[in-house]
Amino acid sequence: MKELFPMKQVMGFVFSILLTTIAMAVYFLDMTITTGMTILLVTAFIQAAVQLVVFMHAGETKDKGAIYTNVYYGLIIALVTVFGTLLCMIWGYI
């Protein structure tokens, strides 16, 4: 019976609820902007990783290397876009 119980998914769900509670605490506990944003960014990236691995089963197929490579590529493109926009529009470099 133990092999039929989805322990990995239940623990992923509990961990997601815990991360959401931590993110909500930032709102309810009057934190500074830098502390709050740091906590929110860390919990968001951890929650995205939990969702990808546990619920989307990213590491369970034989082509998991390609899946993780695409995720890293997407992160790099997102970071280049965000910091390129900041570089041009806010910091004044063209």
HTML snippet that shows the backbone in 3Dmol.js (N, CA, C, O; Angstrom):
<script src="https://3Dmol.org/build/3Dmol-min.js"></script>
<div id="view" style="width:600px;height:400px;position:relative"></div>
<script>
const pdb = `
ATOM      1  N   MET A   1       0.816  -1.196   0.000  1.00  0.00           N
ATOM      2  CA  MET A   1       0.000   0.000   0.000  1.00  0.00           C
ATOM      3  C   MET A   1       0.860   1.261   0.000  1.00  0.00           C
ATOM      4  O   MET A   1       0.449   2.298  -0.519  1.00  0.00           O
ATOM      5  N   LYS A   2       2.062   1.167   0.587  1.00  0.00           N
ATOM      6  CA  LYS A   2       2.935   2.331   0.667  1.00  0.00           C
ATOM      7  C   LYS A   2       3.346   2.824  -0.717  1.00  0.00           C
ATOM      8  O   LYS A   2       3.475   4.032  -0.919  1.00  0.00           O
ATOM      9  N   GLU A   3       3.553   1.925  -1.672  1.00  0.00           N
ATOM     10  CA  GLU A   3       3.971   2.333  -3.013  1.00  0.00           C
ATOM     11  C   GLU A   3       2.841   2.997  -3.797  1.00  0.00           C
ATOM     12  O   GLU A   3       3.101   3.631  -4.820  1.00  0.00           O
ATOM     13  N   LEU A   4       1.601   2.869  -3.345  1.00  0.00           N
ATOM     14  CA  LEU A   4       0.466   3.501  -4.015  1.00  0.00           C
ATOM     15  C   LEU A   4       0.193   4.916  -3.506  1.00  0.00           C
ATOM     16  O   LEU A   4      -0.500   5.684  -4.173  1.00  0.00           O
ATOM     17  N   PHE A   5       0.722   5.269  -2.343  1.00  0.00           N
ATOM     18  CA  PHE A   5       0.485   6.588  -1.774  1.00  0.00           C
ATOM     19  C   PHE A   5       1.461   7.591  -2.376  1.00  0.00           C
ATOM     20  O   PHE A   5       2.668   7.351  -2.344  1.00  0.00           O
ATOM     21  N   PRO A   6       0.986   8.696  -2.919  1.00  0.00           N
ATOM     22  CA  PRO A   6       1.870   9.666  -3.579  1.00  0.00           C
ATOM     23  C   PRO A   6       2.575  10.588  -2.572  1.00  0.00           C
ATOM     24  O   PRO A   6       2.264  11.777  -2.489  1.00  0.00           O
ATOM     25  N   MET A   7       3.512  10.037  -1.822  1.00  0.00           N
ATOM     26  CA  MET A   7       4.191  10.798  -0.774  1.00  0.00           C
ATOM     27  C   MET A   7       4.957  11.993  -1.340  1.00  0.00           C
ATOM     28  O   MET A   7       4.970  13.061  -0.726  1.00  0.00           O
ATOM     29  N   LYS A   8       5.591  11.828  -2.496  1.00  0.00           N
ATOM     30  CA  LYS A   8       6.351  12.925  -3.093  1.00  0.00           C
ATOM     31  C   LYS A   8       5.434  14.109  -3.424  1.00  0.00           C
ATOM     32  O   LYS A   8       5.794  15.260  -3.178  1.00  0.00           O
ATOM     33  N   GLN A   9       4.258  13.828  -3.976  1.00  0.00           N
ATOM     34  CA  GLN A   9       3.331  14.899  -4.321  1.00  0.00           C
ATOM     35  C   GLN A   9       2.745  15.554  -3.076  1.00  0.00           C
ATOM     36  O   GLN A   9       2.557  16.771  -3.053  1.00  0.00           O
ATOM     37  N   VAL A  10       2.456  14.773  -2.048  1.00  0.00           N
ATOM     38  CA  VAL A  10       1.911  15.337  -0.811  1.00  0.00           C
ATOM     39  C   VAL A  10       2.945  16.236  -0.141  1.00  0.00           C
ATOM     40  O   VAL A  10       2.610  17.326   0.323  1.00  0.00           O
ATOM     41  N   MET A  11       4.196  15.789  -0.087  1.00  0.00           N
ATOM     42  CA  MET A  11       5.245  16.612   0.510  1.00  0.00           C
ATOM     43  C   MET A  11       5.502  17.865  -0.331  1.00  0.00           C
ATOM     44  O   MET A  11       5.772  18.932   0.222  1.00  0.00           O
ATOM     45  N   GLY A  12       5.423  17.749  -1.657  1.00  0.00           N
ATOM     46  CA  GLY A  12       5.553  18.924  -2.515  1.00  0.00           C
ATOM     47  C   GLY A  12       4.433  19.921  -2.283  1.00  0.00           C
ATOM     48  O   GLY A  12       4.660  21.131  -2.281  1.00  0.00           O
ATOM     49  N   PHE A  13       3.208  19.408  -2.083  1.00  0.00           N
ATOM     50  CA  PHE A  13       2.073  20.281  -1.797  1.00  0.00           C
ATOM     51  C   PHE A  13       2.245  20.997  -0.460  1.00  0.00           C
ATOM     52  O   PHE A  13       1.994  22.198  -0.356  1.00  0.00           O
ATOM     53  N   VAL A  14       2.674  20.258   0.561  1.00  0.00           N
ATOM     54  CA  VAL A  14       2.889  20.858   1.882  1.00  0.00           C
ATOM     55  C   VAL A  14       3.996  21.917   1.809  1.00  0.00           C
ATOM     56  O   VAL A  14       3.879  22.986   2.409  1.00  0.00           O
ATOM     57  N   PHE A  15       5.058  21.616   1.079  1.00  0.00           N
ATOM     58  CA  PHE A  15       6.153  22.570   0.942  1.00  0.00           C
ATOM     59  C   PHE A  15       5.691  23.817   0.181  1.00  0.00           C
ATOM     60  O   PHE A  15       6.107  24.929   0.507  1.00  0.00           O
ATOM     61  N   SER A  16       4.837  23.638  -0.828  1.00  0.00           N
ATOM     62  CA  SER A  16       4.295  24.785  -1.561  1.00  0.00           C
ATOM     63  C   SER A  16       3.422  25.655  -0.662  1.00  0.00           C
ATOM     64  O   SER A  16       3.486  26.882  -0.731  1.00  0.00           O
ATOM     65  N   ILE A  17       2.612  25.024   0.176  1.00  0.00           N
ATOM     66  CA  ILE A  17       1.785  25.778   1.116  1.00  0.00           C
ATOM     67  C   ILE A  17       2.665  26.544   2.105  1.00  0.00           C
ATOM     68  O   ILE A  17       2.371  27.692   2.440  1.00  0.00           O
ATOM     69  N   LEU A  18       3.741  25.912   2.571  1.00  0.00           N
ATOM     70  CA  LEU A  18       4.668  26.576   3.491  1.00  0.00           C
ATOM     71  C   LEU A  18       5.326  27.786   2.825  1.00  0.00           C
ATOM     72  O   LEU A  18       5.432  28.851   3.435  1.00  0.00           O
ATOM     73  N   LEU A  19       5.763  27.624   1.588  1.00  0.00           N
ATOM     74  CA  LEU A  19       6.380  28.747   0.873  1.00  0.00           C
ATOM     75  C   LEU A  19       5.378  29.875   0.636  1.00  0.00           C
ATOM     76  O   LEU A  19       5.736  31.050   0.721  1.00  0.00           O
ATOM     77  N   THR A  20       4.134  29.529   0.342  1.00  0.00           N
ATOM     78  CA  THR A  20       3.102  30.540   0.165  1.00  0.00           C
ATOM     79  C   THR A  20       2.828  31.280   1.468  1.00  0.00           C
ATOM     80  O   THR A  20       2.608  32.491   1.463  1.00  0.00           O
ATOM     81  N   THR A  21       2.842  30.556   2.580  1.00  0.00           N
ATOM     82  CA  THR A  21       2.640  31.178   3.890  1.00  0.00           C
ATOM     83  C   THR A  21       3.777  32.139   4.212  1.00  0.00           C
ATOM     84  O   THR A  21       3.544  33.218   4.756  1.00  0.00           O
ATOM     85  N   ILE A  22       5.000  31.755   3.880  1.00  0.00           N
ATOM     86  CA  ILE A  22       6.140  32.645   4.103  1.00  0.00           C
ATOM     87  C   ILE A  22       5.999  33.907   3.251  1.00  0.00           C
ATOM     88  O   ILE A  22       6.277  35.010   3.720  1.00  0.00           O
ATOM     89  N   ALA A  23       5.568  33.741   1.998  1.00  0.00           N
ATOM     90  CA  ALA A  23       5.382  34.908   1.129  1.00  0.00           C
ATOM     91  C   ALA A  23       4.257  35.811   1.638  1.00  0.00           C
ATOM     92  O   ALA A  23       4.349  37.034   1.536  1.00  0.00           O
ATOM     93  N   MET A  24       3.210  35.220   2.180  1.00  0.00           N
ATOM     94  CA  MET A  24       2.125  36.038   2.738  1.00  0.00           C
ATOM     95  C   MET A  24       2.561  36.759   4.007  1.00  0.00           C
ATOM     96  O   MET A  24       2.064  37.845   4.306  1.00  0.00           O
ATOM     97  N   ALA A  25       3.489  36.160   4.756  1.00  0.00           N
ATOM     98  CA  ALA A  25       3.995  36.806   5.968  1.00  0.00           C
ATOM     99  C   ALA A  25       4.718  38.102   5.639  1.00  0.00           C
ATOM    100  O   ALA A  25       4.730  39.030   6.448  1.00  0.00           O
ATOM    101  N   VAL A  26       5.320  38.171   4.456  1.00  0.00           N
ATOM    102  CA  VAL A  26       5.975  39.414   4.040  1.00  0.00           C
ATOM    103  C   VAL A  26       4.954  40.541   3.966  1.00  0.00           C
ATOM    104  O   VAL A  26       5.248  41.681   4.327  1.00  0.00           O
ATOM    105  N   TYR A  27       3.771  40.221   3.504  1.00  0.00           N
ATOM    106  CA  TYR A  27       2.718  41.240   3.398  1.00  0.00           C
ATOM    107  C   TYR A  27       2.192  41.647   4.772  1.00  0.00           C
ATOM    108  O   TYR A  27       2.018  42.834   5.049  1.00  0.00           O
ATOM    109  N   PHE A  28       1.938  40.654   5.633  1.00  0.00           N
ATOM    110  CA  PHE A  28       1.306  40.950   6.912  1.00  0.00           C
ATOM    111  C   PHE A  28       2.277  41.478   7.971  1.00  0.00           C
ATOM    112  O   PHE A  28       1.874  42.237   8.852  1.00  0.00           O
ATOM    113  N   LEU A  29       3.547  41.088   7.893  1.00  0.00           N
ATOM    114  CA  LEU A  29       4.555  41.626   8.810  1.00  0.00           C
ATOM    115  C   LEU A  29       5.219  42.800   8.102  1.00  0.00           C
ATOM    116  O   LEU A  29       5.845  42.617   7.058  1.00  0.00           O
ATOM    117  N   ASP A  30       5.098  43.930   8.623  1.00  0.00           N
ATOM    118  CA  ASP A  30       5.555  45.157   7.969  1.00  0.00           C
ATOM    119  C   ASP A  30       7.077  45.146   7.834  1.00  0.00           C
ATOM    120  O   ASP A  30       7.788  45.652   8.702  1.00  0.00           O
ATOM    121  N   MET A  31       7.576  44.560   6.729  1.00  0.00           N
ATOM    122  CA  MET A  31       9.021  44.451   6.496  1.00  0.00           C
ATOM    123  C   MET A  31       9.498  45.588   5.608  1.00  0.00           C
ATOM    124  O   MET A  31       8.704  46.261   4.950  1.00  0.00           O
ATOM    125  N   THR A  32      10.801  45.786   5.602  1.00  0.00           N
ATOM    126  CA  THR A  32      11.375  46.770   4.690  1.00  0.00           C
ATOM    127  C   THR A  32      11.276  46.243   3.267  1.00  0.00           C
ATOM    128  O   THR A  32      11.058  45.052   3.045  1.00  0.00           O
ATOM    129  N   ILE A  33      11.437  47.138   2.317  1.00  0.00           N
ATOM    130  CA  ILE A  33      11.312  46.759   0.907  1.00  0.00           C
ATOM    131  C   ILE A  33      12.381  45.747   0.510  1.00  0.00           C
ATOM    132  O   ILE A  33      12.082  44.760  -0.162  1.00  0.00           O
ATOM    133  N   THR A  34      13.619  45.984   0.920  1.00  0.00           N
ATOM    134  CA  THR A  34      14.693  45.072   0.503  1.00  0.00           C
ATOM    135  C   THR A  34      14.533  43.696   1.130  1.00  0.00           C
ATOM    136  O   THR A  34      14.749  42.687   0.458  1.00  0.00           O
ATOM    137  N   THR A  35      14.164  43.633   2.391  1.00  0.00           N
ATOM    138  CA  THR A  35      13.974  42.343   3.046  1.00  0.00           C
ATOM    139  C   THR A  35      12.788  41.606   2.435  1.00  0.00           C
ATOM    140  O   THR A  35      12.870  40.414   2.138  1.00  0.00           O
ATOM    141  N   GLY A  36      11.700  42.319   2.255  1.00  0.00           N
ATOM    142  CA  GLY A  36      10.510  41.698   1.678  1.00  0.00           C
ATOM    143  C   GLY A  36      10.733  41.193   0.269  1.00  0.00           C
ATOM    144  O   GLY A  36      10.325  40.079  -0.058  1.00  0.00           O
ATOM    145  N   MET A  37      11.377  41.994  -0.577  1.00  0.00           N
ATOM    146  CA  MET A  37      11.631  41.574  -1.954  1.00  0.00           C
ATOM    147  C   MET A  37      12.603  40.404  -2.016  1.00  0.00           C
ATOM    148  O   MET A  37      12.459  39.522  -2.862  1.00  0.00           O
ATOM    149  N   THR A  38      13.584  40.389  -1.131  1.00  0.00           N
ATOM    150  CA  THR A  38      14.515  39.266  -1.099  1.00  0.00           C
ATOM    151  C   THR A  38      13.793  37.975  -0.731  1.00  0.00           C
ATOM    152  O   THR A  38      13.992  36.941  -1.369  1.00  0.00           O
ATOM    153  N   ILE A  39      12.968  38.037   0.284  1.00  0.00           N
ATOM    154  CA  ILE A  39      12.219  36.849   0.701  1.00  0.00           C
ATOM    155  C   ILE A  39      11.264  36.410  -0.401  1.00  0.00           C
ATOM    156  O   ILE A  39      11.149  35.217  -0.683  1.00  0.00           O
ATOM    157  N   LEU A  40      10.579  37.362  -1.027  1.00  0.00           N
ATOM    158  CA  LEU A  40       9.644  37.015  -2.095  1.00  0.00           C
ATOM    159  C   LEU A  40      10.344  36.399  -3.296  1.00  0.00           C
ATOM    160  O   LEU A  40       9.838  35.432  -3.865  1.00  0.00           O
ATOM    161  N   LEU A  41      11.486  36.927  -3.695  1.00  0.00           N
ATOM    162  CA  LEU A  41      12.215  36.361  -4.823  1.00  0.00           C
ATOM    163  C   LEU A  41      12.726  34.964  -4.528  1.00  0.00           C
ATOM    164  O   LEU A  41      12.630  34.076  -5.376  1.00  0.00           O
ATOM    165  N   VAL A  42      13.266  34.761  -3.342  1.00  0.00           N
ATOM    166  CA  VAL A  42      13.786  33.435  -2.979  1.00  0.00           C
ATOM    167  C   VAL A  42      12.653  32.417  -2.921  1.00  0.00           C
ATOM    168  O   VAL A  42      12.778  31.322  -3.470  1.00  0.00           O
ATOM    169  N   THR A  43      11.563  32.762  -2.269  1.00  0.00           N
ATOM    170  CA  THR A  43      10.453  31.810  -2.178  1.00  0.00           C
ATOM    171  C   THR A  43       9.823  31.562  -3.551  1.00  0.00           C
ATOM    172  O   THR A  43       9.365  30.451  -3.818  1.00  0.00           O
ATOM    173  N   ALA A  44       9.789  32.566  -4.421  1.00  0.00           N
ATOM    174  CA  ALA A  44       9.216  32.375  -5.760  1.00  0.00           C
ATOM    175  C   ALA A  44      10.051  31.400  -6.586  1.00  0.00           C
ATOM    176  O   ALA A  44       9.502  30.525  -7.256  1.00  0.00           O
ATOM    177  N   PHE A  45      11.368  31.547  -6.542  1.00  0.00           N
ATOM    178  CA  PHE A  45      12.211  30.641  -7.318  1.00  0.00           C
ATOM    179  C   PHE A  45      12.191  29.228  -6.749  1.00  0.00           C
ATOM    180  O   PHE A  45      12.207  28.257  -7.506  1.00  0.00           O
ATOM    181  N   ILE A  46      12.156  29.103  -5.434  1.00  0.00           N
ATOM    182  CA  ILE A  46      12.072  27.772  -4.835  1.00  0.00           C
ATOM    183  C   ILE A  46      10.737  27.123  -5.190  1.00  0.00           C
ATOM    184  O   ILE A  46      10.688  25.937  -5.515  1.00  0.00           O
ATOM    185  N   GLN A  47       9.664  27.892  -5.128  1.00  0.00           N
ATOM    186  CA  GLN A  47       8.348  27.343  -5.457  1.00  0.00           C
ATOM    187  C   GLN A  47       8.270  26.947  -6.935  1.00  0.00           C
ATOM    188  O   GLN A  47       7.665  25.925  -7.262  1.00  0.00           O
ATOM    189  N   ALA A  48       8.856  27.716  -7.808  1.00  0.00           N
ATOM    190  CA  ALA A  48       8.874  27.356  -9.228  1.00  0.00           C
ATOM    191  C   ALA A  48       9.641  26.056  -9.443  1.00  0.00           C
ATOM    192  O   ALA A  48       9.231  25.217 -10.245  1.00  0.00           O
ATOM    193  N   ALA A  49      10.751  25.885  -8.730  1.00  0.00           N
ATOM    194  CA  ALA A  49      11.521  24.646  -8.848  1.00  0.00           C
ATOM    195  C   ALA A  49      10.734  23.454  -8.310  1.00  0.00           C
ATOM    196  O   ALA A  49      10.754  22.379  -8.910  1.00  0.00           O
ATOM    197  N   VAL A  50      10.041  23.634  -7.188  1.00  0.00           N
ATOM    198  CA  VAL A  50       9.224  22.554  -6.631  1.00  0.00           C
ATOM    199  C   VAL A  50       8.120  22.168  -7.609  1.00  0.00           C
ATOM    200  O   VAL A  50       7.878  20.982  -7.830  1.00  0.00           O
ATOM    201  N   GLN A  51       7.451  23.155  -8.195  1.00  0.00           N
ATOM    202  CA  GLN A  51       6.387  22.872  -9.145  1.00  0.00           C
ATOM    203  C   GLN A  51       6.923  22.133 -10.363  1.00  0.00           C
ATOM    204  O   GLN A  51       6.293  21.193 -10.849  1.00  0.00           O
ATOM    205  N   LEU A  52       8.079  22.552 -10.856  1.00  0.00           N
ATOM    206  CA  LEU A  52       8.663  21.932 -12.041  1.00  0.00           C
ATOM    207  C   LEU A  52       9.055  20.486 -11.783  1.00  0.00           C
ATOM    208  O   LEU A  52       8.762  19.608 -12.595  1.00  0.00           O
ATOM    209  N   VAL A  53       9.707  20.234 -10.672  1.00  0.00           N
ATOM    210  CA  VAL A  53      10.226  18.897 -10.407  1.00  0.00           C
ATOM    211  C   VAL A  53       9.145  17.949  -9.901  1.00  0.00           C
ATOM    212  O   VAL A  53       9.049  16.814 -10.368  1.00  0.00           O
ATOM    213  N   VAL A  54       8.331  18.405  -8.951  1.00  0.00           N
ATOM    214  CA  VAL A  54       7.382  17.496  -8.306  1.00  0.00           C
ATOM    215  C   VAL A  54       6.120  17.312  -9.133  1.00  0.00           C
ATOM    216  O   VAL A  54       5.707  16.177  -9.372  1.00  0.00           O
ATOM    217  N   PHE A  55       5.502  18.389  -9.573  1.00  0.00           N
ATOM    218  CA  PHE A  55       4.194  18.286 -10.194  1.00  0.00           C
ATOM    219  C   PHE A  55       4.237  18.190 -11.716  1.00  0.00           C
ATOM    220  O   PHE A  55       3.308  17.661 -12.328  1.00  0.00           O
ATOM    221  N   MET A  56       5.305  18.695 -12.333  1.00  0.00           N
ATOM    222  CA  MET A  56       5.407  18.589 -13.784  1.00  0.00           C
ATOM    223  C   MET A  56       6.327  17.439 -14.191  1.00  0.00           C
ATOM    224  O   MET A  56       6.547  17.209 -15.380  1.00  0.00           O
ATOM    225  N   HIS A  57       6.858  16.721 -13.212  1.00  0.00           N
ATOM    226  CA  HIS A  57       7.656  15.505 -13.430  1.00  0.00           C
ATOM    227  C   HIS A  57       8.816  15.742 -14.395  1.00  0.00           C
ATOM    228  O   HIS A  57       9.043  14.949 -15.308  1.00  0.00           O
ATOM    229  N   ALA A  58       9.545  16.835 -14.188  1.00  0.00           N
ATOM    230  CA  ALA A  58      10.615  17.198 -15.120  1.00  0.00           C
ATOM    231  C   ALA A  58      11.785  16.225 -15.067  1.00  0.00           C
ATOM    232  O   ALA A  58      12.439  16.010 -16.087  1.00  0.00           O
ATOM    233  N   GLY A  59      12.065  15.641 -13.932  1.00  0.00           N
ATOM    234  CA  GLY A  59      13.230  14.776 -13.828  1.00  0.00           C
ATOM    235  C   GLY A  59      12.948  13.295 -13.986  1.00  0.00           C
ATOM    236  O   GLY A  59      13.831  12.474 -13.736  1.00  0.00           O
ATOM    237  N   GLU A  60      11.746  12.933 -14.392  1.00  0.00           N
ATOM    238  CA  GLU A  60      11.384  11.520 -14.437  1.00  0.00           C
ATOM    239  C   GLU A  60      11.474  10.898 -15.818  1.00  0.00           C
ATOM    240  O   GLU A  60      11.234   9.698 -15.954  1.00  0.00           O
ATOM    241  N   THR A  61      11.807  11.657 -16.841  1.00  0.00           N
ATOM    242  CA  THR A  61      11.912  11.096 -18.180  1.00  0.00           C
ATOM    243  C   THR A  61      13.377  10.949 -18.565  1.00  0.00           C
ATOM    244  O   THR A  61      14.267  11.472 -17.894  1.00  0.00           O
ATOM    245  N   LYS A  62      13.611  10.229 -19.656  1.00  0.00           N
ATOM    246  CA  LYS A  62      14.996  10.020 -20.069  1.00  0.00           C
ATOM    247  C   LYS A  62      15.608  11.251 -20.739  1.00  0.00           C
ATOM    248  O   LYS A  62      16.828  11.335 -20.881  1.00  0.00           O
ATOM    249  N   ASP A  63      14.771  12.207 -21.151  1.00  0.00           N
ATOM    250  CA  ASP A  63      15.295  13.434 -21.743  1.00  0.00           C
ATOM    251  C   ASP A  63      15.268  14.606 -20.764  1.00  0.00           C
ATOM    252  O   ASP A  63      15.014  15.748 -21.149  1.00  0.00           O
ATOM    253  N   LYS A  64      15.533  14.305 -19.492  1.00  0.00           N
ATOM    254  CA  LYS A  64      15.502  15.369 -18.485  1.00  0.00           C
ATOM    255  C   LYS A  64      16.603  16.393 -18.695  1.00  0.00           C
ATOM    256  O   LYS A  64      16.449  17.547 -18.294  1.00  0.00           O
ATOM    257  N   GLY A  65      17.712  16.000 -19.316  1.00  0.00           N
ATOM    258  CA  GLY A  65      18.774  16.957 -19.610  1.00  0.00           C
ATOM    259  C   GLY A  65      18.304  18.057 -20.543  1.00  0.00           C
ATOM    260  O   GLY A  65      18.640  19.225 -20.350  1.00  0.00           O
ATOM    261  N   ALA A  66      17.527  17.690 -21.555  1.00  0.00           N
ATOM    262  CA  ALA A  66      16.991  18.679 -22.486  1.00  0.00           C
ATOM    263  C   ALA A  66      15.971  19.584 -21.801  1.00  0.00           C
ATOM    264  O   ALA A  66      15.910  20.781 -22.083  1.00  0.00           O
ATOM    265  N   ILE A  67      15.180  19.017 -20.908  1.00  0.00           N
ATOM    266  CA  ILE A  67      14.183  19.818 -20.195  1.00  0.00           C
ATOM    267  C   ILE A  67      14.869  20.853 -19.315  1.00  0.00           C
ATOM    268  O   ILE A  67      14.504  22.028 -19.337  1.00  0.00           O
ATOM    269  N   TYR A  68      15.861  20.422 -18.543  1.00  0.00           N
ATOM    270  CA  TYR A  68      16.565  21.363 -17.673  1.00  0.00           C
ATOM    271  C   TYR A  68      17.364  22.382 -18.474  1.00  0.00           C
ATOM    272  O   TYR A  68      17.479  23.535 -18.059  1.00  0.00           O
ATOM    273  N   THR A  69      17.918  21.976 -19.615  1.00  0.00           N
ATOM    274  CA  THR A  69      18.629  22.922 -20.471  1.00  0.00           C
ATOM    275  C   THR A  69      17.689  24.008 -20.975  1.00  0.00           C
ATOM    276  O   THR A  69      18.060  25.181 -21.008  1.00  0.00           O
ATOM    277  N   ASN A  70      16.471  23.629 -21.368  1.00  0.00           N
ATOM    278  CA  ASN A  70      15.490  24.621 -21.821  1.00  0.00           C
ATOM    279  C   ASN A  70      15.071  25.558 -20.701  1.00  0.00           C
ATOM    280  O   ASN A  70      14.854  26.747 -20.936  1.00  0.00           O
ATOM    281  N   VAL A  71      14.956  25.035 -19.487  1.00  0.00           N
ATOM    282  CA  VAL A  71      14.610  25.887 -18.344  1.00  0.00           C
ATOM    283  C   VAL A  71      15.735  26.887 -18.079  1.00  0.00           C
ATOM    284  O   VAL A  71      15.470  28.070 -17.865  1.00  0.00           O
ATOM    285  N   TYR A  72      16.984  26.426 -18.091  1.00  0.00           N
ATOM    286  CA  TYR A  72      18.110  27.334 -17.871  1.00  0.00           C
ATOM    287  C   TYR A  72      18.195  28.378 -18.983  1.00  0.00           C
ATOM    288  O   TYR A  72      18.480  29.547 -18.723  1.00  0.00           O
ATOM    289  N   TYR A  73      17.948  27.957 -20.213  1.00  0.00           N
ATOM    290  CA  TYR A  73      17.957  28.900 -21.332  1.00  0.00           C
ATOM    291  C   TYR A  73      16.875  29.960 -21.153  1.00  0.00           C
ATOM    292  O   TYR A  73      17.121  31.143 -21.389  1.00  0.00           O
ATOM    293  N   GLY A  74      15.695  29.551 -20.744  1.00  0.00           N
ATOM    294  CA  GLY A  74      14.614  30.501 -20.499  1.00  0.00           C
ATOM    295  C   GLY A  74      14.954  31.484 -19.398  1.00  0.00           C
ATOM    296  O   GLY A  74      14.637  32.669 -19.505  1.00  0.00           O
ATOM    297  N   LEU A  75      15.598  31.006 -18.335  1.00  0.00           N
ATOM    298  CA  LEU A  75      16.020  31.895 -17.252  1.00  0.00           C
ATOM    299  C   LEU A  75      17.062  32.903 -17.728  1.00  0.00           C
ATOM    300  O   LEU A  75      17.016  34.075 -17.356  1.00  0.00           O
ATOM    301  N   ILE A  76      17.992  32.444 -18.543  1.00  0.00           N
ATOM    302  CA  ILE A  76      19.023  33.343 -19.063  1.00  0.00           C
ATOM    303  C   ILE A  76      18.398  34.414 -19.949  1.00  0.00           C
ATOM    304  O   ILE A  76      18.748  35.589 -19.845  1.00  0.00           O
ATOM    305  N   ILE A  77      17.477  34.014 -20.817  1.00  0.00           N
ATOM    306  CA  ILE A  77      16.806  34.984 -21.686  1.00  0.00           C
ATOM    307  C   ILE A  77      16.011  35.992 -20.852  1.00  0.00           C
ATOM    308  O   ILE A  77      16.024  37.187 -21.147  1.00  0.00           O
ATOM    309  N   ALA A  78      15.323  35.517 -19.817  1.00  0.00           N
ATOM    310  CA  ALA A  78      14.550  36.417 -18.955  1.00  0.00           C
ATOM    311  C   ALA A  78      15.467  37.403 -18.237  1.00  0.00           C
ATOM    312  O   ALA A  78      15.161  38.594 -18.168  1.00  0.00           O
ATOM    313  N   LEU A  79      16.590  36.918 -17.702  1.00  0.00           N
ATOM    314  CA  LEU A  79      17.514  37.806 -16.999  1.00  0.00           C
ATOM    315  C   LEU A  79      18.146  38.830 -17.939  1.00  0.00           C
ATOM    316  O   LEU A  79      18.294  39.997 -17.576  1.00  0.00           O
ATOM    317  N   VAL A  80      18.519  38.401 -19.138  1.00  0.00           N
ATOM    318  CA  VAL A  80      19.091  39.336 -20.117  1.00  0.00           C
ATOM    319  C   VAL A  80      18.057  40.389 -20.493  1.00  0.00           C
ATOM    320  O   VAL A  80      18.395  41.565 -20.633  1.00  0.00           O
ATOM    321  N   THR A  81      16.803  39.984 -20.656  1.00  0.00           N
ATOM    322  CA  THR A  81      15.756  40.936 -21.004  1.00  0.00           C
ATOM    323  C   THR A  81      15.527  41.943 -19.888  1.00  0.00           C
ATOM    324  O   THR A  81      15.432  43.144 -20.141  1.00  0.00           O
ATOM    325  N   VAL A  82      15.439  41.458 -18.656  1.00  0.00           N
ATOM    326  CA  VAL A  82      15.182  42.353 -17.523  1.00  0.00           C
ATOM    327  C   VAL A  82      16.354  43.306 -17.313  1.00  0.00           C
ATOM    328  O   VAL A  82      16.155  44.516 -17.208  1.00  0.00           O
ATOM    329  N   PHE A  83      17.575  42.772 -17.251  1.00  0.00           N
ATOM    330  CA  PHE A  83      18.715  43.648 -16.991  1.00  0.00           C
ATOM    331  C   PHE A  83      19.060  44.521 -18.195  1.00  0.00           C
ATOM    332  O   PHE A  83      19.584  45.622 -18.022  1.00  0.00           O
ATOM    333  N   GLY A  84      18.779  44.053 -19.404  1.00  0.00           N
ATOM    334  CA  GLY A  84      18.963  44.899 -20.585  1.00  0.00           C
ATOM    335  C   GLY A  84      18.001  46.071 -20.580  1.00  0.00           C
ATOM    336  O   GLY A  84      18.368  47.185 -20.954  1.00  0.00           O
ATOM    337  N   THR A  85      16.764  45.819 -20.154  1.00  0.00           N
ATOM    338  CA  THR A  85      15.783  46.895 -20.049  1.00  0.00           C
ATOM    339  C   THR A  85      16.189  47.895 -18.980  1.00  0.00           C
ATOM    340  O   THR A  85      16.098  49.105 -19.185  1.00  0.00           O
ATOM    341  N   LEU A  86      16.642  47.382 -17.829  1.00  0.00           N
ATOM    342  CA  LEU A  86      17.112  48.288 -16.776  1.00  0.00           C
ATOM    343  C   LEU A  86      18.309  49.101 -17.251  1.00  0.00           C
ATOM    344  O   LEU A  86      18.408  50.296 -16.970  1.00  0.00           O
ATOM    345  N   LEU A  87      19.206  48.456 -17.962  1.00  0.00           N
ATOM    346  CA  LEU A  87      20.410  49.122 -18.451  1.00  0.00           C
ATOM    347  C   LEU A  87      20.055  50.273 -19.395  1.00  0.00           C
ATOM    348  O   LEU A  87      20.633  51.356 -19.311  1.00  0.00           O
ATOM    349  N   CYS A  88      19.112  50.028 -20.281  1.00  0.00           N
ATOM    350  CA  CYS A  88      18.745  51.052 -21.267  1.00  0.00           C
ATOM    351  C   CYS A  88      17.831  52.137 -20.717  1.00  0.00           C
ATOM    352  O   CYS A  88      18.064  53.327 -20.933  1.00  0.00           O
ATOM    353  N   MET A  89      16.802  51.724 -20.013  1.00  0.00           N
ATOM    354  CA  MET A  89      15.754  52.677 -19.658  1.00  0.00           C
ATOM    355  C   MET A  89      15.988  53.401 -18.337  1.00  0.00           C
ATOM    356  O   MET A  89      15.591  54.556 -18.188  1.00  0.00           O
ATOM    357  N   ILE A  90      16.612  52.752 -17.400  1.00  0.00           N
ATOM    358  CA  ILE A  90      16.759  53.385 -16.084  1.00  0.00           C
ATOM    359  C   ILE A  90      18.178  53.911 -15.865  1.00  0.00           C
ATOM    360  O   ILE A  90      18.371  55.028 -15.385  1.00  0.00           O
ATOM    361  N   TRP A  91      19.159  53.093 -16.221  1.00  0.00           N
ATOM    362  CA  TRP A  91      20.531  53.499 -15.933  1.00  0.00           C
ATOM    363  C   TRP A  91      21.123  54.361 -17.038  1.00  0.00           C
ATOM    364  O   TRP A  91      22.220  54.891 -16.866  1.00  0.00           O
ATOM    365  N   GLY A  92      20.442  54.518 -18.156  1.00  0.00           N
ATOM    366  CA  GLY A  92      20.841  55.463 -19.186  1.00  0.00           C
ATOM    367  C   GLY A  92      21.894  55.000 -20.164  1.00  0.00           C
ATOM    368  O   GLY A  92      22.434  55.830 -20.896  1.00  0.00           O
ATOM    369  N   TYR A  93      22.217  53.728 -20.218  1.00  0.00           N
ATOM    370  CA  TYR A  93      23.194  53.239 -21.195  1.00  0.00           C
ATOM    371  C   TYR A  93      22.459  52.747 -22.437  1.00  0.00           C
ATOM    372  O   TYR A  93      21.397  52.132 -22.340  1.00  0.00           O
ATOM    373  N   ILE A  94      23.029  53.022 -23.590  1.00  0.00           N
ATOM    374  CA  ILE A  94      22.407  52.571 -24.832  1.00  0.00           C
ATOM    375  C   ILE A  94      23.356  51.690 -25.589  1.00  0.00           C
ATOM    376  O   ILE A  94      23.020  51.205 -26.669  1.00  0.00           O
TER     377      ILE A  94
END
`;
const viewer = $3Dmol.createViewer("view");
viewer.addModel(pdb, "pdb");
viewer.setStyle({}, {cartoon: {color: "spectrum"}});
viewer.zoomTo();
viewer.render();
</script>
